Amino acid sequence: MSRPAAKTAKIATPRVAYLVLGMHRSGTSAVTQLLALAGAQLPTNVMPGDEYNAKGYFEPWKIAIFNDERLRAAGSAWDDPFAYPYRPLDADQDRAWLDAAVALFDEEFPRATWPLMKDPRATVLMPMWREVLAGKGVEARCVIPVRHPLAVAGSLRRRDGFADEKSVLVWSAYMLAAEAYTRDLPRAFVGYDALLADWRGEVARIEAAHGASLPKIDAKAAREIDGFLTADLRHNAVSDGLAKLGWAGEIAADVFAWFEAKAAGAPAEMALLDRAAARLAERARDMGALISSTTRDLAAVRAELMDARARLEVAQAFELEAKASIARLEDGWRAAQSLLDGIDAELDAALAEEP
């Protein structure tokens, strides 16, 4: 008797996460959309565009809120110049936050083979998110957009009213974190202006740095990327004026010099980042307790205001729906009353005709 053919075991496709890291307003949205069109998979709940980014942020808004809460738990906030280095909590708290992060990742990327996560806050929280990915057996490939810190500062001045000195310091902290927490991972540095000028060249550099092709770059994807990466994404063009910002500008200048070289494929001196990190740490010792707590408290107030605004919008929507329902009921009542009046009139007429 012949034996039945053995079934071939199905080999699971390994999961690979694409992480877009770096500072807010640095081109992370443009890079994320490029990766999404190239086959990486966006989260379930994506933040919509607004007046400051009409084409969309592509951020997982639930993860963004979670990251904000985790930063506040450690006495920090997304706009804290001293959010780097990472601030661990006690063991029990860290375990609870990690478990919540795992559950949130599963909710946002339930079946994604190529999950694509872009939330700038994750940059300064990378030790936690790397633990999430490692625990799930998900590999990571990083893409770090590089944009001049003064261009970022111009955008934040317009959107949030930040002073340029604050913005370039926050930018420096995020970029230092992006570099320090990804040294042992496949990573690509992408110049924002270079991306807008020649995205195909930058994609080639990303694939070379990762040692792997993007999931799906085909003719259709290329046409869509051409339509997305347009000149109107280039805002806040600057010339180098960091020296005018004092010690904050000096720190940012060292960080930018390193990242600019890496994005251009040129040698970069680690001494630049070491010096910047040391100076940032020195300032954190001098004023970090005051500034971090202030940014945390302001972030908490902003969160409360956003929650109150959301509740108000829900209440207003409920009021409008209630009014519409009442109007429909009144229309129905008037129609029913008219019908009854007609029936009464017909009955009266019939009774009047009886002998």
C-alpha positions in Angstrom: 0.0 0.0 0.0 1.4 3.4 -0.9 1.7 6.0 1.8 -0.3 9.2 1.4 1.8 12.2 0.3 3.1 14.1 3.3 1.7 17.6 3.6 4.2 20.4 3.1 4.3 22.6 6.2 3.4 26.2 5.5 6.3 28.5 6.4 5.1 31.7 8.1 6.2 34.9 6.4 8.4 36.8 8.9 6.9 40.2 10.0 9.0 43.3 9.4 8.0 46.7 10.8 9.0 49.9 9.1 9.6 52.6 11.7 9.7 56.2 10.6 11.6 58.0 13.3 12.6 61.6 13.9 11.2 65.0 14.8 7.7 66.3 14.2 7.5 68.5 11.0 10.6 66.8 9.6 9.1 65.1 6.6 8.0 62.0 8.5 4.5 62.1 7.0 5.9 62.3 3.4 8.2 59.3 4.1 5.4 57.4 5.7 3.1 57.8 2.7 5.9 56.8 0.3 6.4 53.6 2.4 2.7 52.9 2.5 2.4 53.3 -1.3 5.4 51.0 -1.6 3.6 48.2 0.2 4.0 48.8 4.0 0.8 48.7 5.9 -0.6 51.6 7.8 -2.3 51.2 11.2 -6.1 50.7 11.7 -6.7 54.2 13.1 -4.8 56.9 11.2 -4.8 60.6 12.1 -6.4 62.7 9.4 -4.9 65.8 7.8 -5.6 69.3 8.9 -4.7 72.9 8.0 -1.1 72.3 8.9 -0.8 69.1 6.9 -3.5 68.8 4.3 -2.2 65.5 2.8 -2.4 63.7 6.2 -0.2 62.7 9.1 -0.5 58.9 8.7 0.1 58.6 12.4 -1.7 55.9 14.5 -3.6 58.4 16.7 -4.3 55.9 19.4 -0.6 55.1 19.7 0.2 58.9 19.6 -2.2 59.4 22.6 -0.7 56.4 24.4 2.9 57.8 23.8 1.8 61.2 25.1 0.5 59.5 28.3 3.7 57.5 28.7 5.9 60.6 28.4 3.8 62.4 31.0 4.1 59.4 33.3 7.8 60.0 33.3 7.5 63.7 33.9 8.0 64.7 30.3 6.1 65.6 27.1 6.5 65.5 23.3 7.9 69.0 23.2 10.3 68.5 26.1 13.9 69.4 25.0 15.1 66.9 27.6 12.9 63.9 26.7 16.1 62.2 25.6 17.6 60.0 27.1 14.7 57.6 27.7 13.2 57.7 31.2 12.3 54.2 32.6 9.8 53.9 35.4 9.8 51.3 38.2 9.6 47.7 37.2 5.9 47.2 37.8 4.9 50.4 36.0 7.2 49.6 33.1 5.6 46.1 32.8 2.1 47.6 32.7 3.0 50.1 30.1 4.8 47.5 28.0 1.7 45.1 28.2 -0.5 48.0 27.1 1.8 48.8 24.2 1.8 45.2 23.0 -2.0 45.2 23.1 -2.2 48.5 21.2 0.2 47.2 18.6 -1.9 44.1 18.1 -5.0 46.3 17.7 -3.5 48.6 15.2 -1.7 46.0 13.1 -3.7 42.8 13.6 -2.7 41.0 10.4 0.0 43.2 8.9 3.1 41.5 7.5 4.8 44.9 7.0 3.5 47.1 9.8 4.3 50.8 9.2 4.5 52.9 12.4 5.1 56.6 12.3 4.7 58.6 15.5 7.6 61.0 16.3 7.0 60.4 20.0 8.1 56.8 19.5 11.5 58.1 18.7 12.2 59.1 22.3 10.3 56.0 23.5 12.2 53.6 21.3 13.6 51.4 24.1 10.0 50.5 25.0 8.8 50.0 21.4 11.8 47.9 20.6 10.9 45.6 23.4 7.4 45.4 22.0 8.7 44.3 18.6 11.2 41.9 20.0 8.6 40.2 22.2 6.4 39.6 19.1 9.3 38.5 16.9 8.9 41.4 14.6 12.0 42.7 12.9 12.5 46.5 12.5 13.8 48.6 9.6 14.1 52.3 10.3 13.8 55.3 8.1 15.0 58.7 9.5 14.1 61.8 7.6 16.6 64.7 7.9 15.4 68.3 7.6 17.1 71.5 8.5 16.2 72.3 12.2 15.3 75.9 11.3 12.8 74.6 8.7 11.2 72.5 11.5 11.3 75.6 13.8 9.5 77.7 11.2 6.7 75.1 11.0 6.4 74.8 14.8 6.4 78.6 15.2 3.4 78.7 12.8 1.6 75.8 14.3 2.4 76.0 18.0 3.9 79.4 18.6 7.2 77.9 19.8 10.4 80.0 20.0 13.1 78.9 17.5 15.5 78.1 20.4 13.0 75.7 21.9 12.2 74.0 18.6 15.8 73.4 17.6 16.5 71.9 21.0 13.5 69.6 20.8 14.7 68.7 17.3 18.2 67.9 18.6 16.8 65.6 21.3 14.7 63.7 18.9 17.5 63.3 16.4 19.9 62.2 19.0 17.4 59.6 20.2 16.8 58.4 16.6 20.5 57.8 16.1 21.3 56.3 19.5 18.4 53.8 19.7 18.9 52.4 16.2 22.6 51.8 15.9 22.2 48.0 15.7 19.2 48.1 13.3 18.9 48.5 9.6 18.4 52.2 9.1 18.3 54.7 6.3 18.8 58.5 6.6 16.7 60.4 4.0 17.2 64.1 3.2 13.8 65.7 3.0 14.7 68.0 0.1 16.4 65.1 -1.7 13.2 63.1 -1.3 11.1 65.7 -2.9 13.7 66.2 -5.7 14.3 62.6 -6.5 12.4 60.1 -4.5 13.5 57.2 -6.7 17.1 57.9 -5.8 16.2 58.0 -2.1 14.2 54.7 -2.3 17.3 53.1 -3.8 19.4 54.4 -0.9 16.7 53.1 1.6 16.8 49.6 0.0 20.6 49.6 0.0 20.7 50.6 3.7 18.2 48.0 4.7 19.7 45.3 2.5 16.2 44.5 1.2 13.7 45.8 -1.3 10.6 47.6 -0.2 7.5 45.3 -0.1 6.0 46.5 -3.4 7.3 49.2 -5.7 5.5 48.8 -9.1 4.4 51.2 -11.9 1.1 52.0 -10.1 2.9 52.8 -6.8 5.4 55.0 -8.7 2.6 57.0 -10.3 0.9 57.5 -6.9 4.2 58.6 -5.3 4.8 61.0 -8.1 1.4 62.5 -7.4 2.0 62.7 -3.7 5.5 64.1 -3.4 4.9 67.4 -5.0 6.6 70.8 -4.7 3.9 72.2 -2.3 5.3 69.9 0.4 8.4 72.1 0.6 7.8 74.8 3.2 10.0 77.1 5.3 13.1 77.2 3.1 16.0 78.5 5.2 19.6 79.5 5.1 21.8 78.5 8.0 21.1 80.9 10.8 21.6 78.5 13.8 24.5 80.6 15.1 22.0 83.4 16.0 20.2 81.1 18.5 23.1 80.9 21.0 24.0 77.6 22.7 20.7 76.0 21.5 21.7 76.7 17.9 25.2 75.4 18.5 23.9 72.1 19.7 21.5 71.8 16.8 24.3 72.7 14.3 26.5 69.8 15.5 23.5 67.4 15.3 22.5 68.6 11.8 26.1 68.5 10.5 26.2 64.8 11.4 22.8 63.9 10.0 23.3 66.0 6.8 26.4 64.1 6.1 24.7 60.7 6.7 21.8 61.6 4.5 24.3 62.6 1.7 26.1 59.3 2.1 29.2 61.0 3.4 31.4 60.2 6.4 30.1 61.7 9.7 32.1 62.3 12.8 30.5 60.8 15.9 32.3 63.4 18.0 29.7 65.9 16.8 26.9 63.9 18.3 28.8 63.1 21.4 29.5 66.8 22.0 25.9 67.7 21.3 24.6 65.0 23.7 27.0 66.1 26.4 25.9 69.8 26.1 22.3 68.8 26.1 22.8 66.7 29.2 24.6 69.6 30.9 21.7 71.9 30.3 19.3 69.2 31.5 21.2 69.1 34.8 20.9 72.9 35.1 17.2 73.4 34.2 15.7 70.0 33.2 13.6 69.6 36.4 11.9 72.9 35.8 11.4 72.7 32.0 10.4 69.0 31.9 7.7 69.4 34.6 6.4 72.6 32.8 6.1 70.8 29.5 4.4 67.8 31.2 1.9 70.1 32.9 1.1 72.0 29.7 0.7 68.7 27.9 -1.7 67.5 30.5 -3.7 70.7 30.1 -3.7 70.3 26.3 -4.9 66.7 26.7 -7.8 67.8 29.0 -8.8 70.6 26.6 -8.8 68.2 23.6 -10.9 65.7 25.6 -13.3 68.5 26.6 -13.5 69.7 23.0 -14.2 66.1 21.8 -16.9 65.7 24.5 -18.4 69.1 23.4 -18.5 68.0 19.8 -20.2 64.7 20.7 -22.8 66.7 22.8 -23.4 69.1 20.0 -23.8 66.3 17.5 -26.2 64.6 19.9 -28.2 67.9 20.3 -28.4 68.3 16.5 -29.6 64.7 16.1 -32.1 65.1 19.0 -33.5 68.3 17.3 -33.7 66.5 14.0 -35.5 63.6 15.6 -38.0 66.0 17.3 -38.6 67.7 14.0 -39.3 64.4 12.4 -41.7 63.5 15.1 -43.4 66.9 14.9 -43.7 66.4 11.1 -45.2 63.0 11.7 -47.6 64.3 14.3 -48.7 67.1 12.0 -49.3 64.6 9.2 -51.2 62.3 11.5 -53.3 65.2 12.8 -54.1 66.2 9.3 -55.1 62.7 8.5 -57.3 62.6 11.6 -58.8 66.0 10.7 -59.6 64.7 7.3 -61.3 61.6 8.7 -63.3 63.7 11.2 -64.4 65.9 8.3 -65.5 62.9 6.2 -67.4 61.4 9.2 -69.1 64.7 9.9 -70.1 65.0 6.2 -71.4 61.4 6.2 -73.5 62.0 9.4 -74.9 65.2 8.0 -76.2 63.3 4.9 -78.1 60.7 7.0 -81.9 61.2 7.2 
